[in-house]
Amino acid sequence: MKVAIIGTGHVGLVTAVTLAAIGHDVSGMDADEEKIEALRQGRAPFFEPGLQAMLEEQAAAGRLRFSPDPRETLPGAEIVFICVGTPSTPDGEANLAAVERSCIEIARHADAGVVVVGKSTVPAGTADRMRETFRRERPDGRFHLVSNPEFLREGSAIHDTLEPDRVLVGAEDEAGFDALRRLYAPLLDRGVPLIETDVSTAELAKHASNAFLALKISYVNALARLCERVGADVTAVTNVMGSDPRIGGAFLRAGIGYGGHCFPKDVAAFGRLADRLGYPFPILAEIARINDEAVEAVVELVRDAVWNVPGKRIAILGLSFKPETDDIRLSPALALAARLLELGAEVAGYDPRAAANAKAEVPDLVIAPDPYAAAEGAHAIVLATEWSELVELDPGRLRAAVAQPVLIDARNALDGAAFAEAGFEYRPIGRPALRPD
């Protein structure tokens, strides 16, 4: 099928390369001409495992091309995906201006009868506004609206798109359902479940899913605070909880909180949607409050360990919001760095992929070339993002570098006993601290 994709960010570019990989003819479009030029030269504008190789492979096969011009991208397409950003406004609403612009471009340049697929995360009811835009811009045209939310995770986006748990399609007519069945046939033929609903249900399901996952993270971080007060081990508690199939263990890991582009934005937008519909949903505000509290809890661990923060060197290992990405948007690690700098600390950070992005976001952050250099002369080390290379650090070598042997494991990802044996005071989240003999 001939597919056009508007927006080449994390969702749009991954969608483009994976649809090309399963055999479709894909054109990607973006208003950012610098990004388009990089893509035309075969360079992915962000890091995602497997993306660069797949981009090169599909471009070389002739199934993938890019343009900033809707007149080149949209005519002749059977399906047009809208994958533009929907950032938060100051009051938490989803900013849908780019979605509206995309609809106007489709109305002006796409063929009548095209299937328009919303893949950007939008509030329920957005399809109604899109339909109004099409009618206003092109009264004689017919567009088939579909909601096909993405459920990919940064760091495993290629896998999640090609091996999804399910494909969700909300459509308003059989033409929309039929087009998406044909589009995803290579996945459906392998047994991937297809869920078909109305458009509003599909739109709401995406926000509901992300908010619930964020709820699990905030729940376990609040639970960690209780464990610290009674001397319990939050990991042992969540192991018991997760053994219950009604609960499950996914997203029940205490730590420094969630970040990235999706969870914070989607929780806020879901709350604003509920407010506008006249049904306040206060648990959503509490999810965000507990998430902010998780960063402050790590700040308090640092303050307790080093006593006076001003003038102390704190090493933060891992700066991206999660492993296997260079994305630092709303990263808890950077929120921690900014807070410690505000308190007068010298903060040195290391990340395998996100260092340059982190420095641009927090200019006073000292970027180290490796984790041991970051730890040199440090009064405390914080593991903030559990990259595999950071989980496998040499405790003895790290101990030799520091001025004060304090290690705060803000992801509960390290072998605490090994670090205590090496001479560290090991402080995890929601678990008893370990001290050298």
C-alpha positions in Angstrom: 0.0 0.0 0.0 1.1 3.6 -0.6 1.4 5.3 2.8 2.1 8.9 3.8 3.2 9.8 7.3 3.1 13.4 8.6 5.6 13.9 11.4 9.0 12.1 11.7 9.5 12.2 15.5 9.8 9.1 17.6 6.4 7.7 16.6 6.3 8.9 13.0 9.8 7.7 12.0 9.5 4.4 13.7 6.1 3.9 12.0 7.6 4.8 8.7 10.6 2.5 8.8 8.6 -0.5 10.1 5.8 -0.1 7.6 8.4 0.0 4.9 10.0 -3.1 6.4 6.8 -5.1 6.1 6.5 -4.2 2.5 4.7 -0.9 2.1 5.7 2.1 0.0 6.2 4.9 2.6 6.7 8.7 2.3 7.5 10.7 5.4 6.9 14.4 5.7 7.9 17.0 8.3 7.9 20.7 8.4 11.5 20.6 9.9 13.5 20.8 6.7 16.8 20.2 8.5 15.4 16.9 9.9 14.2 15.9 6.4 17.6 16.6 4.9 19.3 14.4 7.5 16.8 11.6 6.8 17.4 12.0 3.1 21.1 11.5 3.8 20.2 8.4 5.9 20.8 9.8 9.3 18.2 9.2 12.1 17.7 12.4 14.1 17.6 10.5 17.5 18.8 7.3 18.9 16.6 4.2 19.0 18.0 0.7 18.9 17.8 -0.7 15.4 16.4 2.4 13.9 19.5 3.6 12.0 20.1 0.3 10.3 16.5 -0.1 9.3 16.3 3.4 8.0 19.3 2.8 5.7 18.0 -0.6 4.6 14.5 0.6 3.6 15.8 3.7 1.9 18.2 1.7 -0.1 15.4 -0.7 -1.1 13.4 2.2 -2.4 10.5 1.7 -0.1 11.1 4.8 2.0 11.5 8.5 1.1 11.2 11.9 2.8 10.0 15.4 1.9 9.0 18.6 3.6 6.4 19.3 0.8 2.8 17.9 1.2 2.4 18.3 -2.6 5.0 15.6 -3.0 4.0 13.4 -0.1 0.2 13.3 0.0 -1.2 12.8 -3.5 -1.8 9.2 -4.4 -1.5 7.9 -0.8 -4.1 5.3 0.2 -3.5 5.9 3.9 -2.2 9.1 5.7 -0.9 8.8 9.2 -0.8 11.9 11.5 2.1 11.4 13.9 2.8 15.0 15.0 3.5 16.1 18.5 0.8 17.0 20.9 2.7 18.7 23.7 1.2 20.0 26.9 0.0 23.6 27.1 0.7 25.5 30.4 -2.6 24.3 31.8 -2.0 20.6 30.9 -4.2 20.5 27.8 -2.9 18.7 24.7 -1.8 21.2 22.1 -3.5 20.0 19.0 -2.4 22.8 16.6 -0.1 20.4 14.6 -3.0 18.0 14.3 -5.2 20.7 12.8 -2.5 21.8 10.4 -2.1 18.2 9.3 -5.8 18.0 8.6 -5.7 21.2 6.5 -2.7 19.8 4.4 -4.5 16.5 3.9 -7.7 18.3 2.8 -5.8 20.4 0.3 -3.4 17.9 -1.1 -4.6 14.3 -0.5 -6.9 12.3 -2.8 -10.6 12.2 -1.9 -11.5 9.0 -0.2 -8.1 8.6 1.6 -8.0 6.9 5.0 -6.7 9.3 7.6 -5.2 7.6 10.6 -4.6 9.5 13.9 -1.6 7.9 15.6 -0.7 10.9 17.8 -2.0 10.7 21.3 -5.0 12.9 21.5 -8.0 13.5 23.8 -11.2 11.6 23.1 -13.3 13.7 20.8 -10.4 14.9 18.6 -11.7 13.0 15.6 -14.9 15.1 15.7 -12.8 18.2 15.4 -10.7 16.7 12.6 -13.9 15.8 10.7 -15.1 19.4 11.1 -11.8 20.7 9.7 -12.1 18.4 6.6 -15.6 19.6 6.0 -14.6 23.2 6.3 -11.5 22.9 4.1 -12.9 20.5 1.5 -16.7 20.2 1.6 -16.8 18.0 -1.5 -14.2 15.5 -0.2 -14.7 12.2 1.7 -12.2 11.2 4.3 -12.3 8.0 6.3 -11.2 8.7 9.9 -9.4 6.1 11.9 -7.7 6.1 15.4 -4.7 3.7 15.6 -2.9 4.6 18.9 0.7 3.5 19.3 1.8 1.5 22.3 5.5 1.5 21.6 8.2 2.1 24.3 11.3 4.2 23.6 14.3 1.9 23.7 12.3 -1.0 22.2 10.2 0.9 19.7 11.2 -1.2 16.6 10.4 -4.5 18.4 7.1 -3.1 19.9 5.9 -2.0 16.4 6.8 -5.2 14.6 5.9 -7.5 17.5 3.0 -5.7 19.2 0.9 -7.1 22.0 -2.1 -5.9 20.0 -3.2 -3.6 17.2 -6.0 -1.2 18.2 -8.1 0.3 15.4 -11.0 2.6 15.9 -12.9 3.5 12.8 -16.1 5.1 11.7 -16.8 2.9 8.7 -15.9 -0.3 7.0 -13.5 1.4 4.6 -11.3 2.4 7.5 -11.3 -1.0 9.1 -10.6 -2.7 5.8 -7.6 -0.4 5.0 -6.0 -1.0 8.4 -6.5 -4.8 8.1 -4.7 -4.8 4.8 -2.0 -2.5 6.1 -1.3 -4.7 9.1 -1.9 -8.1 7.4 1.8 -9.1 7.7 1.5 -8.8 11.5 -2.1 -10.1 11.8 -1.2 -13.2 9.8 1.4 -14.0 12.4 -1.3 -14.0 15.1 -1.0 -10.5 16.5 -4.4 -9.7 18.0 -6.5 -7.0 16.3 -9.0 -5.0 18.5 -11.6 -3.1 16.5 -13.6 -0.4 18.2 -15.3 3.0 17.5 -13.0 6.0 17.2 -13.7 7.6 20.6 -13.0 4.3 22.4 -9.6 3.9 20.7 -8.7 7.6 21.5 -9.7 7.1 25.2 -7.9 3.7 25.5 -4.5 5.2 24.8 -4.8 7.9 27.5 -6.4 5.4 29.9 -3.5 2.9 29.4 -0.7 5.4 29.9 -2.3 6.9 33.0 -2.8 3.5 34.5 0.8 2.6 34.0 1.9 5.9 35.5 -0.4 5.1 38.4 1.4 1.8 39.1 4.7 3.6 39.1 3.5 6.3 41.5 1.8 3.7 43.7 5.0 1.7 44.2 7.0 4.9 44.9 4.5 5.9 47.6 4.7 2.4 48.9 8.5 2.8 49.0 8.1 5.8 51.4 6.0 3.5 53.7 8.6 0.7 53.5 11.4 3.1 54.5 9.4 4.2 57.6 8.7 0.6 58.8 12.0 -1.0 57.7 10.4 -3.2 55.1 11.8 -4.0 51.6 9.7 -2.6 48.8 11.1 -5.1 46.3 10.0 -8.0 48.5 6.6 -6.5 48.9 6.1 -6.0 45.2 7.3 -9.5 44.5 4.4 -10.7 46.6 2.0 -8.3 44.9 3.2 -9.2 41.4 2.8 -12.9 42.0 -1.0 -12.3 42.0 -2.0 -12.5 38.4 -4.7 -9.9 39.0 -1.9 -7.4 39.7 1.2 -8.5 37.8 4.7 -7.3 38.4 5.1 -4.9 35.4 5.8 -1.3 36.4 6.0 -2.1 40.1 9.6 -1.0 40.6 10.3 1.7 43.0 12.7 4.4 41.9 13.1 8.1 41.0 9.9 8.2 39.0 8.8 8.3 35.4 9.7 10.8 32.8 9.9 11.1 29.0 7.4 12.7 26.6 4.4 10.5 27.1 3.5 9.7 30.7 3.7 13.3 32.1 1.9 14.8 29.1 -0.8 12.1 28.9 -1.6 12.1 32.6 -2.1 15.9 32.5 -4.1 15.8 29.3 -6.3 13.0 30.6 -7.0 15.1 33.7 -7.9 18.1 31.7 -10.2 16.0 29.5 -12.0 14.7 32.6 -12.4 18.3 33.9 -13.9 19.5 30.6 -16.3 16.6 30.6 -17.5 17.6 34.1 -16.0 14.5 35.8 -13.1 15.5 38.0 -10.5 12.7 38.2 -8.3 13.7 41.2 -6.3 10.6 41.3 -4.5 11.8 38.1 -3.2 14.9 39.9 -2.0 12.7 42.7 -0.1 10.5 40.3 1.9 13.5 39.1 2.4 14.8 42.7 3.9 11.5 43.8 6.1 11.4 40.8 7.6 14.8 41.6 8.0 13.6 45.2 10.1 10.7 44.0 12.8 13.0 42.8 12.7 15.0 46.0 13.1 11.8 48.0 16.4 11.1 46.2 17.5 14.7 47.0 16.8 14.0 50.7 18.9 10.8 50.5 21.8 12.9 49.1 21.4 15.6 51.8 21.3 13.0 54.5 24.4 11.3 53.2 26.6 14.3 52.6 25.2 16.6 55.3 25.9 20.0 53.7 25.3 19.9 49.9 26.9 23.2 48.9 30.4 22.6 47.4 30.0 18.9 47.4 30.5 16.9 44.1 27.6 14.6 43.2 27.9 12.1 40.4 24.7 11.2 38.5 25.0 8.1 36.4 22.5 8.0 33.6 20.8 11.1 32.3 18.2 9.9 29.8 14.7 9.3 31.2 15.1 5.6 30.6 17.8 3.2 29.1 18.3 2.7 25.4 17.3 6.2 24.4 18.9 9.7 24.1 15.6 11.3 25.1 16.0 13.6 28.1 12.5 15.2 28.0 11.3 15.5 31.6 14.0 13.1 32.7 14.0 12.5 36.5 17.8 12.4 36.3 17.9 15.9 35.0 15.3 17.1 37.5 17.6 15.7 40.2 20.7 17.4 38.6 18.9 20.8 38.5 17.7 20.5 42.1 21.2 19.6 43.4 22.7 22.5 41.4 20.1 24.8 42.9 21.3 23.6 46.4 24.9 24.5 45.5 26.4 21.2 44.6 28.8 20.5 41.7 27.0 17.9 39.6 28.9 15.6 37.2 26.9 13.4 34.9 27.5 10.5 32.5 25.2 8.9 30.0 26.1 6.6 27.0 23.8 8.4 24.6 22.1 11.4 26.1 25.1 13.5 27.3 24.9 16.2 24.7 21.1 16.6 25.0 21.5 16.7 28.8 24.2 19.4 28.6 21.9 21.5 26.4 19.1 21.2 28.8 21.2 21.8 32.0 24.2 23.9 31.0 25.8 23.9 34.5 26.0 20.1 34.4 29.6 18.8 34.1 29.6 16.0 31.5 32.1 13.2 32.2 33.5 10.9 29.4 32.8 7.8 31.5 31.2 6.8 34.8 34.5 6.6 36.7 35.5 10.1 35.6 32.1 11.3 36.8 32.7 9.6 40.2 36.2 11.1 40.6 36.2 13.1 43.9 32.5 12.6 44.3 30.9 12.8 47.8 27.9 10.7 46.6 27.0 8.8 43.4 23.4 8.4 42.2 22.5 5.7 39.7 19.6 7.5 38.0 19.1 5.5 34.8 19.7 1.8 34.7 21.8 1.5 31.5 23.3 -2.0 31.3 26.9 -0.7 31.4 26.1 1.2 34.6 24.5 -1.8 36.3 27.7 -3.7 35.6 30.2 -1.1 37.1 33.2 -2.4 39.0 32.6 -1.6 42.7 36.3 -1.6 43.5 37.3 0.8 40.7 34.4 3.1 41.6 35.4 3.1 45.3 38.9 4.1 44.4 37.6 7.2 42.5 35.3 8.8 45.1 36.0 11.2 48.0 33.2 9.7 50.1 31.9 6.2 49.5 28.1 6.8 49.2 26.1 5.2 46.5 22.4 6.0 46.1 20.7 3.4 43.8 17.7 5.4 42.6 16.6 2.5 40.4 17.2 -0.5 42.8 19.2 -2.0 40.0 22.6 -2.7 41.6 24.0 -5.5 43.6 24.0 -3.7 46.9 26.0 -6.4 48.8 28.9 -6.2 46.3 29.1 -2.4 46.7 28.9 -2.6 50.5 31.7 -5.2 50.4 33.8 -2.8 48.3 33.3 -0.2 51.1 30.3 1.8 50.0 27.4 2.9 52.0 24.6 1.6 49.7 21.3 3.4 49.8 18.5 2.0 47.7 14.8 3.2 47.4 12.3 1.7 49.8 14.8 -0.9 51.1 17.1 -1.1 54.0 20.5 0.5 53.5 23.7 -1.6 53.5 26.9 -0.4 55.1 30.4 -1.8 54.9 31.5 -4.1 57.8 
